[in-house]
Amino acid sequence: MASASQTERYQHSLSQFGDFVLDHNGLDDILNEACRLVAQGLGVDLAKVIEIDRSSDTGLVRAGVGWKPGVVGEARINLSETSSEAFAIAKSEPVITQDISCEDRFEFPQFLIDHGVVAMVNVPIFLSGRVPYGLLQVDSRHPRAFGEHDVQFLKTYAMILGPAIERLKTASALKVSDERLQLIENARAYVMVICDPEDRITAWLGGAQEILGWSSDEAIGQPISMIFTDEDRAAGVPANELSEVRKHGTSADVRWHRRQDGSQVYLDGQTIAIRDQQGNFTGSLKIAQDVTERMQTEAALRESEERLRQFGEATQDVL
């Protein structure tokens, strides 16, 4: 039976952790604080959170306290049938090892032995639907018979960690989704066109349709020259640009272009060579921003300045 002081220590630790979870949004911060408070509550030097990596069938030491450099964030545990961690996950219940020198069920990672670990408790951490995330593990440098109250204390921590981890992972996924959406939205301000070695369009990306008018189905397979003005086509600009890209790897593309409806748009960008691993030219990427409004504003300003100059000269003559 736990003493009154021990129970009070457990309750204080859980209360501290609850407040910390509410005030912090960093997963690593929360996991490391959990390790610190768990170790403090049980009076041990070492604790860690192991995150399952299903792609390699290993567990990464995601967070921890008391470990030498090179363990937290780097060390991995093989989740084979002979590991106590895999056994705890499979059984969905805590697994206690009182003295690893007397334990014949499991094999233990070398870094545990190097740190003088003798006894340990593995407590699974579950996400919703009882999907295992990993384990909360407490390690002692002395033989120890972890009692029922110790285990319940750790299970309570694991039950708090599960929803906290899930919340932060969801928030992180939403942030990535928002960033990708923002990237897509920003890309719509640019014409992005990929062409094959013969300068025929193979991909019509970004804001190409919105800015130039042709749909992807209408543009793919057509020569890139279709977006050049009649004057530039007559002057051989598309062919010259392709030649420069093949030779130098890039070519400035800052000029008026043609929209599907015959109107013009001013694009400011460049065309970049695409090459394979052997250096062979396999096509090009044209990426350019629509700056028509800026060009029109600058032209209007120049026209206004010219009118003002002419007015000044005329006034000077009158005077």
N, C-alpha and C positions, 0 to 999 in steps of 0.2 A: 504494500500500500504506500502511495506517495505521501511524503511528509507535507505539512502545511506550507513550509517554506519552498519546497520543490513545486508544489501546485501553484503557488503564487508566482514563482519564477516562470513557469510555463505560461500562465495567463498573461503575465507582463510581456513576455516575448511575443506572443500571438497578437496582443494589442498593438505593440510597436510595429509589427509587420503589417497589420491591417492598415494602420495610418500611413505607412510608407507606400503601400500599393496604391492607395487613393491619391497620393501626392506625386507619384512618379509615372512616367510613360516609357521609360527605357527598359526593355526586357532584361538586358544584362545587369542593369542596376538592381532590379527587383530580385533576380536570381542570386546575385552575389550577397545582397542584404539578407535573403532567406538563409543562405549558408552561414553567414556570420551570426545571426540570431539563434539558429538551431545549434550551432557549435557552442555558443555561449550558454544556451539553456540547458544543454546536456553536459556541460563542463568538459568538452573535448577540444582538441586543437584543430582538427581537420573535418571538413564537410565539403560536399560538392553536389552539383546537379549534372546529370548525364543526359544528353539529348540523343535520341535514337536517330541514326542515319541508315535508313533502309536500303539505300543504294549500295552501301558497302557492308551492311550487316555488322556495323560497329556502333559504339556509343562514344560521342564526343564529350569530353569534360568541358561543358559550356560555361560553368561558373564554379567558384569554390573559394575557400578560405584556408590559409595555413600551408598552401602548397608552394614548392619552389618554382622559380621561373621555368617555363617550358611545359607545364602541366595544363593549367587552365587555358582553354582555347586551342590547345594543340594535342594533348594526349588522347588516345583512343583506346577503348576497351573492346575486345573481340566478343561479340554477343553469340558465342557458340554455346553448345549444350552444356559445356563444362564451366560456364561462368555463372556466378551467383546472381548477376544482374539479369541475364536471360531467364534464369529460373524464376526470379521474382516477377518478371513481366509475364511469363507464361502462366504462373499461378495466380497472378493479379492480387498478390498479397505480400506483406513484408517478409523478408528473409533475414534472419539473424545468424551471424557467425561470431561465436564467443572467442574463438582462438584459431587463427588460420593454420597454426602449426598442427592442430589436431583435426583439421577439416579435411575429409577425404572425398567430399562430394564435388568440390569445385577447384578450378585453377585460378590463380590470382595474377593480375598484371604486375610486371616487375616494378613499376614506379610506386605501387603501394608498398611493396616490400622495402624498396629503397627509402621510403619515408617512415619506416618502422611501424606500419599499420599491423595491428594484431587482431582487433575485433572490429566488426562493422554491422551496420543495418542498412538494407536496401528497401526503400519504400517506393513503389510505382507511382508515377504521376500520370493521371488520365485526363484527356480532354473530353468534350461531350461525346456521348455515344460509347463511352469507355474505350476510346481510342488511346493507346499508350503513347505518351509524349517522351517519357524517359523515366529517370529515377532520381529521388532525393537520397543521398547516401551520406551517412555519418561514420567517421572512422576514428578509432581509438588506438593509441599506442600501447595500451595495456589490455590484458584479458578483461572482458566485461560481459556480465550477463544482463543485457538490456532488458528491463522489465516491461510489463504490460503498459504502465503509464508512459514510459519512454516511447513505446511504439505508437500509442494513441496520440501522443504529442506530435510525432512525426507524420502520422496519417492526417492529422488536422492541417498541418502545414501543406502537405501534398494536395489536400482538397482545396485549399485556398489558392495554391499555385496553378492548378489546372485551369480554372476560369480566367485567372489573370493572364496566363500565357496565351490562352485563346483570344482574349480581348485584344492583346497587343499584336498578335499575329494578324488578326482581322484588320486592325487599324493600319498595320504596315502594308497589307495587301491592298487596302483601299487607297493608301497614299501612292503606291506604285501605279495603281490603275488610274488615279487622277493625273499623275505625272505623264503617263502614256497618253491619256486623253489630251492633256495640255500640249504634248509634243505633236499630236496629230493636228490639233487646232492650229498650232503655230506653223506646221508644215503647209497648211492651206494658203499661206501667204506667199508661197514659193511655187514656181513651175519646176517640176522635177521629171526629167525625161531620160530614159535609158535607150540607147540605140545599139544595133549590132555593128559589125565592122563595115558594112555597106551604108551605114547611116540611116537605116530604117528603124522605126520606133518599135521597141519591144516591151516597154513599160511606160505607163502614163500616170504619174504619181503626184502626191501633194495636192496643190491647188491648180494643176494643169487644166482640168476641165472647167473649173470656175473662172479662171483667168483668161483662157484662150478659147473656150467654147466647145471644142470637140469632146465627145465622150471617149472613154477608154476604147470601146469597140470601134469607134470611127477612126481613132488615131493609130492604134497598133497596126503595124504592117505598112504604114505610109512613110514616105521619106521625110526626114526632119525639115527639109527645105520648105515644107508646106507652111511653116510658121514664120518664114522670112518674108519680108516685103517684096513686091515685084521688082523694085529697084535693086535690092540686094541680090536677088536671084539672078537678075540680068548681069550683075557685076561679078558673079561667081563667088559670092561671100560664103555660102554653105560649104562648097568644095574647099575653099581656102582654109576655113575653120577646121574641117576634118583633117586636112594635111598638117596643119600646125599642131593639132592634138596628137596625131600619130608621131610627129617628130619631137615635140617638146613636152608632151604629157598634159598640157593644159592650154587653153585659149580663152582670152577675155571675150565675153559676149554682152556688150553694153550698147544696145541700139534699139530702134523701133522694130517691133515684130507685128505680125498679122494675126488678127483674130478670125474665127470662123465666119463671122458676119461681115468681114472685110474691113472693120475698123482696126485701129492700131493701138498697141500697148507698148510702153517702154519697159524693157527688162534689163536689169542690172545683175549680171552674174558671170559664170564661166562654165566652160565645158572641160571635163576632166577625163583622161584616158582610163580605161579599165583593162587591166592585164592579168593573165593567169600566172601561176607560180613560175613558169619558164620565161616570163616577160613578154609573151606574145600578146599583141593587141587584140582584144576580144570585143571591144565596143567602147562606148563613152557614156558619161553621165552629164547631162546639162542641168544645172541648178541656177535659178535666177529669181530675183524678187521683182514684183510689179511696183515700179516707182513712177507710174504715169502721172499720178496726181502731183507728185513733187516736181516732175519735169514741167507740167503745165503751169504750176505756181511760179516756178523760176522763169518760164517763158513770159508769163504775164508781168512779172516784176521787171524783166529786161525791157519789155515793151513800154511799161510805164516810165521806166528810167529814160528810155529813148525819147518818148514824147516830152518828158520834162526837159531834156537837153535841147530838143528842138524848139520848145517854147522859150527857153532861156535865150537861145541864140536869136530867135525872132524878136524877143523883147529888147535884146541888146541893140539890134539893128534899128528898131523903132526909136529907142532912146538916142 
